[in-house]
Every structure is written in structure tokens, then in C-alpha cells.
């Protein structure tokens, strides 16, 4: 498995959103859904997990490099976001 690296942007977002430090790595490793975001060129992993007392879809945006996976950001998805981005063609399943 490739090494998982957190960007400084991700570390900042973890602090301001009060997201547990290991959660992005867990989401990436356990996600059953991975997409290519045609608008940004990044990849997105989605997994359901508990966050702020609710079970919800969480998205991790990442780039897969030759020797590492660089996680860029993490955020909870609103209920309509995933379906909207898939249906519009913005997210393509990988």
C-alpha cells in the first residue's frame, strides 16, 4: 500500500472542523466509492462514518502519486451533493 500523506491544507481543515486526525486516512482506506472529479482533476473517496453525532457520508479529496496518496481535504457531504455530482457527470466512478 502507498504511503498516505496529509497536506498542510488538510491539517488546517481538521483543526477548524474538529475532525479526528486519523479519520481522513480511515475514510480513504475503507471507502467503497472512489471517483475522479472532472472539474478539479482530483480523486474523491466517500465513506459513511460517524461525525458530530450523526452517521453521514464523508468525502476525502486526494491525489494518487507514484509512491504516495496525498490527501488534500475532508468534509461531510450534504445529502444531495453526491447524487448531484454523479448525475451531472462531474464525478466519474474509478
Residue, then its C-alpha position, 0 to 999 in steps of 0.5 A: x500500500x502507498x504511503x498516505x500523506x496529509x497536506x498542510x491544507x488538510x491539517x488546517x481543515x481538521x483543526x477548524x472542523x474538529x475532525x479526528x486526525x486519523x479519520x481522513x486516512x480511515x475514510x480513504x482506506x475503507x471507502x467503497x466509492x472512489x471517483x475522479x472529479x472532472x472539474x478539479x482533476x482530483x480523486x474523491x473517496x466517500x465513506x459513511x462514518x460517524x461525525x458530530x453525532x450523526x452517521x453521514x457520508x464523508x468525502x476525502x479529496x486526494x491525489x494518487x502519486x507514484x509512491x504516495x496518496x496525498x490527501x488534500x481535504x475532508x468534509x461531510x457531504x450534504x445529502x444531495x451533493x453526491x447524487x448531484x455530482x454523479x448525475x451531472x457527470x462531474x464525478x466519474x466512478x474509478 
